[in-house]
Amino acid sequence: MTDVRPQAPSADLIAAEEAHVAHNYHPLPVVVAEGEGSWVTDVEGRRYLDLLSAYSALNFGHRHPALIAAATDQLGRLTLTSRAFHNDRLGAFADALAALAGKDMVLPMNTGAEAVETGIKLARAWAYRVKGVPEGAAKIVVAAGNFHGRTTTIVGFSDDPQARDGFGPFAPGFEIVPYGDAAALTAAIDESTAAVLIEPIQGEAGVVIPPDGYLRAVREACTAANVLFIADEIQSGLGRVGTTFACEREGVVPDLYLLGKALGGGILPVSAVVGDREVLGVIHPGEHGSTFGGNPLAAAVGLAVVELLESGDLQRRALSLGDHLRSRLEPLIGVGVTAIRVAGLWAGVDIDPAVGTGREVAERLLARGVLVKDTHGQTIRMAPPLVIRATEIDWAVEQLRLALRD
Ligand SMILES: *Cc1c(COP(=O)(O)O)cnc(C)c1O
């Protein structure tokens, strides 16, 4: 780790930020200045183990050498063309990402929410042009507790009042069914249904894992009714759960993968919809796009990300370290923790209200050198970089054990 340059103390930097940045977040009181691997350093030189990984956008850790090399090389050649012209990097990225997913085509975007919006547009266009749903009637079935991003369309089918209230009117065409209930989902599908859009594991909801067989039942219901299965793998995908995609936990292949977060290697926003020609082929020039989507810098970083996942080593590492994390967390149940949910190297830890709120425990962990983020009041989400060491997990969980008593 290089020296942290002298700066204003963190309190001044926080005050300056709060004076001029809209308060759409409530960050923990730490000002990060540098990062390497699983660790970050604040402006006062204190080090923290990063167990949040920017909500899984940093699956490969901070400044992974292969990703920094790919970005640096590309910065020296070409960064942006717009899709008005071809660039010499996009084809290789799309080819590699499609192969990783076992699909034909990629539609590149930037943020996760844009990938979700793109999936919605593709599903509706497919329903009208291929399935034969009457124009304007297409319906998309979504799950309660979902998190798919922050655009007005997306928050319109959220059932979280904080995400939704005050931002209407909302786009019609969505139906919410309980998550994990295959019968309810199947019952909601009718002739006008274009797609089912779900997270294979709900991240923002607190790492909520559906019952065994749910994803298979969703796949079967979609196939039987000629409906697209859209898997939002923006947080669950790209190695997090011990497989490349969380759908693989049940051996299921969706029609469309929505990818983002880790696809940008923690360097820049890169997202994509990945699917077969029958679906992605419905979009024609002029119907959808993005000034930055598919830019050569994003493509170079995205290709390096795919290359890191091709051998399967990181996925296997996430699986075994996840078992390790689970074995360390289990003894905390009943002593400050009420429940844990673990999938690969991803855990939701429910804090006993007698011990404090999720936010309070996150603040105590911050004081002990561990970064986590609370979600929905009593839950702490852990999503360490996949490059973390077992001994670092041991240390972090020991800090949690102590923080539950602070
Ligand atoms: C983060 C997230 C999104 C939105 O991604 P942004 O890049 O923040 O727009 C969508 N879906 C899921 C499951 C996510 O976790």
The ligand as an SDF file (V2000), in Angstrom:
LIG
                    3D

 15 15  0  0  0  0  0  0  0  0999 V2000
  -27.4840   -3.0490   -7.8540 C   0  0  0  0  0  0  0  0  0  0  0  0
  -28.5700   -3.7880   -8.5290 C   0  0  0  0  0  0  0  0  0  0  0  0
  -29.2600   -3.2440   -9.6170 C   0  0  0  0  0  0  0  0  0  0  0  0
  -29.0320   -1.8260  -10.0970 C   0  0  0  0  0  0  0  0  0  0  0  0
  -27.7270   -1.5910  -10.5040 O   0  0  0  0  0  0  0  0  0  0  0  0
  -27.1910   -0.0640  -10.6180 P   0  0  0  0  0  0  0  0  0  0  0  0
  -25.8560   -0.2110  -11.2820 O   0  0  0  0  0  0  0  0  0  0  0  0
  -27.0900    0.4640   -9.2250 O   0  0  0  0  0  0  0  0  0  0  0  0
  -28.1770    0.6630  -11.4470 O   0  0  0  0  0  0  0  0  0  0  0  0
  -30.2110   -4.0240  -10.2450 C   0  0  0  0  0  0  0  0  0  0  0  0
  -30.4820   -5.2650   -9.8130 N   0  0  0  0  0  0  0  0  0  0  0  0
  -29.8520   -5.8210   -8.7740 C   0  0  0  0  0  0  0  0  0  0  0  0
  -30.1860   -7.2100   -8.3530 C   0  0  0  0  0  0  0  0  0  0  0  0
  -28.8880   -5.0970   -8.0780 C   0  0  0  0  0  0  0  0  0  0  0  0
  -28.2850   -5.6240   -7.0060 O   0  0  0  0  0  0  0  0  0  0  0  0
  1  2  1  0
  2  3  1  0
  2 14  2  0
  3  4  1  0
  3 10  2  0
  4  5  1  0
  5  6  1  0
  6  7  2  0
  6  8  1  0
  6  9  1  0
 10 11  1  0
 11 12  2  0
 12 13  1  0
 12 14  1  0
 14 15  1  0
M  END
$$$$
